[in-house]
Amino acid sequence: MLLRRLLPLSALLGIAMVLPARAAVPPMPVPQVGQAAPTAVAAPYGPPADAQAQVAAAFRAAQASGKNVLLDFGGNWCPDCRLMAGVLRLPQVAPWVDARFVTVAINVGRIDTNLDIAQRYGVTIKAVPTVLIVTPQGRLLNPDGALALGDARHMSAQAVVDLLARWDAR
């Protein structure tokens, strides 16, 4: 509210208002994957015990780079999770993901471990994959769509990429 009042005033006074931006992240068009069919990744999630350290390292890297953090909660037993990992590894998509996000694949076991990581952002994991896009400062960008990829098998690769791009742009 205050910002809306100050912006017109700053324009009248000739004062430039500097807003925080993600200047370190280069602009990059959203990949167009067409009808590309991703291959399911056999085991995209590492040991559950490593998740806390990986998330902490991801946020340090995000703060240094200005990238958002993509937290991918899932399990190697989950076909939707394995397919979504395949989308992220498509040759047209992987460079874009690497340029936009610091990514962490978080193993949730049988939806019984590492759930506290999502709860930090007010999200209760009920199905996987659950994807959270978080700013380097810890603000969740997709509270309305954290479970949207739970049926990734029935989504096109382009639909997955477009959804990630919308969340990242917030």
C-alpha positions in Angstrom: 0.0 0.0 0.0 2.7 2.4 1.0 4.7 1.5 -2.1 1.7 2.4 -4.3 1.5 5.8 -2.7 5.2 6.5 -3.0 5.7 5.5 -6.7 3.6 8.3 -8.1 5.1 10.7 -5.7 8.6 9.6 -6.6 7.8 10.1 -10.3 6.6 13.7 -9.6 9.7 14.5 -7.6 12.0 12.8 -10.1 13.2 10.4 -7.5 14.1 6.9 -8.7 12.9 4.1 -6.4 15.1 1.1 -6.3 13.3 -2.1 -5.8 15.1 -5.4 -5.1 15.5 -7.5 -8.2 17.0 -10.8 -9.3 19.6 -9.0 -11.4 22.1 -11.9 -11.1 19.8 -14.3 -13.0 20.0 -13.6 -16.7 16.8 -13.4 -18.7 16.2 -16.6 -20.6 13.2 -17.6 -22.7 11.0 -20.5 -21.5 12.1 -23.6 -23.4 9.8 -24.9 -26.0 9.8 -28.7 -25.9 7.0 -29.4 -28.4 6.0 -33.0 -28.2 9.2 -34.2 -26.5 8.6 -37.3 -24.4 10.7 -37.4 -21.3 12.2 -40.6 -20.1 11.5 -41.5 -16.5 14.7 -41.3 -14.3 15.3 -44.5 -12.4 16.4 -42.9 -9.1 16.3 -39.1 -9.0 16.2 -38.8 -5.2 19.3 -39.4 -3.1 19.3 -40.8 0.5 16.7 -39.1 2.8 19.4 -38.4 5.4 21.2 -35.9 3.0 18.2 -33.6 2.5 18.7 -31.0 5.3 22.3 -30.4 4.3 21.4 -30.2 0.6 18.6 -27.6 1.3 20.9 -25.5 3.4 23.6 -25.6 0.7 21.0 -24.7 -1.9 19.9 -21.6 -0.1 23.5 -20.5 0.3 24.0 -20.9 -3.4 20.8 -19.1 -4.2 21.7 -16.2 -2.1 25.0 -15.9 -3.9 23.5 -16.3 -7.4 20.1 -14.7 -7.0 18.4 -17.8 -8.4 15.2 -19.2 -6.8 15.3 -22.6 -5.1 13.3 -25.4 -6.6 12.5 -28.0 -3.9 11.3 -31.2 -5.5 9.8 -33.6 -2.9 9.3 -37.1 -4.0 10.4 -40.8 -3.9 12.1 -43.1 -6.3 9.1 -45.4 -6.1 6.8 -42.7 -7.5 6.2 -42.8 -11.3 5.1 -39.1 -11.5 8.3 -38.1 -9.6 10.5 -40.1 -11.9 8.8 -38.7 -15.0 9.0 -35.1 -13.8 12.7 -35.6 -13.2 12.9 -36.7 -16.8 11.3 -33.4 -17.9 13.8 -31.4 -16.0 16.6 -33.4 -17.7 15.3 -32.9 -21.3 18.1 -31.3 -23.4 15.9 -28.3 -24.1 14.9 -27.8 -20.4 18.0 -28.6 -18.4 20.0 -25.5 -19.3 17.0 -23.3 -18.5 16.5 -25.0 -15.1 20.1 -24.7 -14.3 20.1 -21.0 -15.2 16.9 -20.2 -13.2 17.0 -22.4 -10.2 19.1 -24.1 -7.5 17.4 -27.5 -7.5 17.2 -30.0 -4.6 15.5 -33.4 -5.0 14.3 -34.3 -1.5 13.6 -37.9 -0.8 10.5 -38.2 1.4 10.6 -41.9 1.8 7.0 -43.2 1.7 5.8 -39.7 2.6 7.1 -40.1 6.1 10.5 -38.3 6.2 11.8 -34.8 5.4 8.3 -33.4 5.6 9.4 -30.7 8.0 11.3 -29.0 5.2 8.0 -28.3 3.3 6.3 -27.4 6.6 8.7 -24.5 7.0 6.8 -22.9 4.1 3.4 -23.8 5.4 3.0 -26.8 3.0 1.9 -30.2 4.2 2.9 -32.9 1.7 0.0 -35.2 0.9 1.2 -36.4 -2.5 4.3 -36.4 -4.5 5.8 -34.9 -6.5 5.4 -31.7 -4.6 7.4 -28.8 -5.9 8.1 -25.6 -4.0 9.7 -22.5 -5.6 11.3 -20.4 -2.9 13.2 -17.1 -3.2 16.7 -17.0 -1.8 15.3 -15.1 1.2 12.8 -17.9 1.9 9.5 -16.7 0.5 7.4 -19.4 -1.1 6.3 -18.3 -4.6 3.8 -21.1 -5.3 1.6 -21.6 -2.3 -1.4 -22.1 -4.5 0.2 -24.8 -6.7 2.5 -26.8 -4.6 0.6 -30.0 -5.4 -0.1 -29.2 -9.1 2.5 -31.6 -10.4 1.1 -34.6 -8.5 -0.2 -36.0 -11.8 2.9 -35.2 -13.9 2.5 -38.4 -15.9 -0.6 -37.0 -17.5 0.9 -33.6 -18.2 2.9 -32.7 -21.3 6.5 -31.7 -20.7 5.6 -28.2 -22.0 2.8 -27.9 -19.4 5.3 -28.8 -16.6 7.9 -26.2 -17.9 5.2 -23.5 -18.3 4.0 -24.0 -14.8 7.5 -23.8 -13.4 8.1 -20.6 -15.4 4.9 -19.0 -14.1 5.9 -19.8 -10.5 9.4 -18.5 -11.1 8.2 -15.2 -12.5 6.2 -14.3 -9.4 
